[in-house]
Amino acid sequence: MYLTNRVREFLIEQNYYIDLYENHIHVFQYVDVIKLQTEEVILQMDGFQLKLLGSDFRVKKLESHEILICGNLERLERIV
């Protein structure tokens, strides 16, 4: 899986990454956290906002421009 991701990164230039795992959401290259609640998270991305809707959201790891959120994701929206 690691090699596949590296090849994809090389071939497709992206400014951000959103990885969905069971009960985890990993977002790389967000600009700012707009809203952080247990049922809604809004992240400012480069040129749009990313809205996560679900339940039991909590931040597991937070670094500069990278966030790992645990919880039950029900819907993901892109807000222009």
N, C-alpha and C positions, 0 to 999 in steps of 0.2 A: 504494500500500500504506500509506503514511504516513497519508493522510486516512482510510482505512478503519479503521486502528487508533485514531485519535483519536475517531472517531464511536463505535466500540465502547466505548472508555474512558468516554465521556460517558454512554452509555446503560446500561452494565452496571458498577455499582460493584464493584470488586474490590480486595481488600487486597494482592494479589500478582499477579505475572505470570511465566509460564514460557514462554519462546520456544525452540522446537527448530529448529535449523538443521542442515545437513549438517556433522557432526563438531563442533558447538558447542551448548551448552546455556546459555541466559541466564536467570537467576532474579533477579527484582526484588522487594524487600521481604522478604528472609529475615531472621530474627532473629539466628541464630548458626550457626556451622559446628560440627557435632558430630563428624563424622569426615571425613577427607580422605585417601584412599588412591588408588592408581592404578586400582583395580578397583571401588571403592565410595566414594560421597560421601553423607553424611547432613547435611541442612540443617534446622535448626529454623525452622519457619514459625510464623505466628500461629495456634496451636491444633492443629497437627499437625507431623509430621516428613516431609520429602521425601527418599526414598532413591533414589539413582541407581546403577544397576549396569551395568557394562560393562568397557571396557579402555582403557588409555593415558590416563586422566584426568589433566589438569593444569590449574591455574588460569592463565588468560590475563590476566584483569583482575579486580581485587578492590577494591571501594569500599564505603563504608558502606551496608549493606543491598542491595548489588547485586554479583553475581558472574557471570563468564563463564568457562565450563569447556570446554576442548577435549577430545575423545576420542570413543570409539566407544560410544554409548549402546545398551544391549541391553534394559534394562527400567527403568521408572520406577514407584515405589510411593509410595503415601500411607499413612503410619503414624499412626494416631490414638492 
